[in-house]
Amino acid sequence: MQVLAQIVRQELEISALHSSKRSMIGPALQMIREHPEHPWSLSELAQQCGYHHAYFAQLFKEVMGVSPKPYMIRKRIQLAKKLLLEEEKVEVIASKLGYASVHYFSRHFKSITGMSPSSFRLYGGEKGPVA
């Protein structure tokens, strides 16, 4: 019983530590969530949280499991999925999300979803027919 209690205490401590670290990058997460289209630099995000960019990048990856840039790209693609299902044109979506070209946007979209934006729209987000 004591071993079980110790394991539970350790898990709670780890959870509290993770929550504490997540709050340390909270301002950056909020900026990315509220403005996924903005090309946030690592320095801007780190400054918002009050950290040196190297420490911030390390902390961000530790807490979120990925570095800031891939996280920002994923957030943009989540918004793109929503906009695609609302019938926005791909060119408009790419522009809204801060991409300089439709090609670059499509490449990011496909690398994350496994589908082109037009296929995603065509199949409503579901994988298309098997060939």
C-alpha positions as CSV (number, residue, x, y, z in Angstrom):
1,M,0.0,0.0,0.0
2,Q,2.9,2.4,0.8
3,V,4.5,1.7,-2.6
4,L,1.2,2.5,-4.3
5,A,0.8,5.7,-2.3
6,Q,4.4,6.7,-3.2
7,I,3.7,6.0,-6.9
8,V,0.6,8.1,-6.8
9,R,2.5,11.0,-5.1
10,Q,5.2,10.9,-7.7
11,E,2.7,11.0,-10.5
12,L,0.9,14.0,-8.9
13,E,4.3,15.8,-8.5
14,I,5.2,15.1,-12.2
15,S,1.7,16.4,-13.2
16,A,2.1,19.5,-11.1
17,L,5.6,20.2,-12.5
18,H,4.3,19.8,-16.1
19,S,1.4,22.1,-15.4
20,S,3.8,24.6,-13.9
21,K,6.1,24.5,-16.9
22,R,3.1,24.8,-19.3
23,S,2.1,28.0,-17.5
24,M,5.6,29.3,-18.1
25,I,5.0,29.2,-21.9
26,G,1.3,30.2,-21.6
27,P,1.7,33.7,-23.0
28,A,3.4,32.3,-26.2
29,L,0.7,29.5,-26.6
30,Q,-2.0,32.2,-26.3
31,M,-0.3,34.3,-29.0
32,I,-0.1,31.4,-31.3
33,R,-3.7,30.4,-30.7
34,E,-5.1,33.9,-31.1
35,H,-3.0,34.7,-34.2
36,P,-1.9,31.5,-36.0
37,E,-1.4,33.5,-39.2
38,H,1.3,35.7,-37.7
39,P,4.9,34.5,-38.5
40,W,6.0,34.5,-34.9
41,S,9.7,34.4,-34.4
42,L,11.3,32.4,-31.6
43,S,12.6,35.6,-30.1
44,E,9.2,37.2,-30.0
45,L,7.6,34.2,-28.3
46,A,10.5,34.0,-25.8
47,Q,10.4,37.7,-25.0
48,Q,6.6,37.5,-24.4
49,C,7.4,34.8,-21.7
50,G,10.4,36.6,-20.4
51,Y,13.0,34.0,-21.4
52,H,16.1,33.8,-23.5
53,H,15.2,32.2,-26.9
54,A,17.4,29.2,-26.3
55,Y,15.9,28.4,-22.9
56,F,12.4,29.1,-24.2
57,A,12.9,26.7,-27.2
58,Q,14.1,24.0,-24.8
59,L,11.2,24.5,-22.4
60,F,8.6,24.7,-25.2
61,K,9.8,21.4,-26.6
62,E,9.9,19.7,-23.2
63,V,6.3,20.8,-22.5
64,M,4.7,20.5,-25.9
65,G,6.7,17.6,-27.3
66,V,7.6,19.6,-30.4
67,S,9.6,22.8,-31.1
68,P,7.7,26.1,-31.6
69,K,7.8,26.2,-35.4
70,P,6.2,22.8,-36.0
71,Y,3.7,23.6,-33.3
72,M,2.8,26.9,-35.1
73,I,2.5,25.0,-38.4
74,R,0.1,22.5,-36.9
75,K,-2.1,25.3,-35.4
76,R,-2.2,26.9,-38.9
77,I,-3.2,23.6,-40.5
78,Q,-6.0,23.1,-37.9
79,L,-7.4,26.5,-38.8
80,A,-6.9,25.7,-42.5
81,K,-9.0,22.5,-42.1
82,K,-11.8,24.5,-40.6
83,L,-11.7,27.1,-43.4
84,L,-11.5,24.4,-46.1
85,L,-14.7,22.8,-44.8
86,E,-16.3,26.3,-44.8
87,E,-15.7,26.5,-48.6
88,E,-13.0,29.2,-48.5
89,K,-10.8,29.2,-51.6
90,V,-7.4,27.6,-51.1
91,E,-5.6,30.7,-52.3
92,V,-7.6,32.8,-49.7
93,I,-6.8,30.4,-46.9
94,A,-3.1,30.4,-47.7
95,S,-3.1,34.2,-47.7
96,K,-5.1,34.4,-44.4
97,L,-2.7,32.0,-42.7
98,G,0.4,34.1,-43.8
99,Y,1.7,31.8,-46.5
100,A,3.5,33.6,-49.3
101,S,2.4,31.0,-51.8
102,V,-0.3,28.4,-52.3
103,H,2.4,25.8,-53.1
104,Y,4.1,26.3,-49.8
105,F,0.8,26.1,-47.9
106,S,-0.2,23.0,-49.8
107,R,3.1,21.3,-49.0
108,H,2.7,22.0,-45.3
109,F,-0.9,20.9,-45.4
110,K,-0.1,17.6,-47.1
111,S,2.9,16.9,-44.8
112,I,0.7,17.1,-41.8
113,T,-2.6,15.6,-43.0
114,G,-1.4,13.3,-45.8
115,M,-3.8,15.0,-48.2
116,S,-3.7,18.0,-50.4
117,P,-6.1,20.9,-49.4
118,S,-8.4,20.2,-52.4
119,S,-8.6,16.4,-51.5
120,F,-9.3,17.3,-47.9
121,R,-12.2,19.5,-49.0
122,L,-13.4,17.0,-51.5
123,Y,-13.6,14.2,-49.0
124,G,-14.7,16.3,-46.1
125,G,-11.6,15.6,-44.1
126,E,-11.9,11.8,-44.5
127,K,-9.3,9.8,-46.4
128,G,-10.3,9.5,-50.1
129,P,-11.1,6.3,-51.9
130,V,-8.4,3.6,-52.0
131,A,-7.0,3.1,-55.5
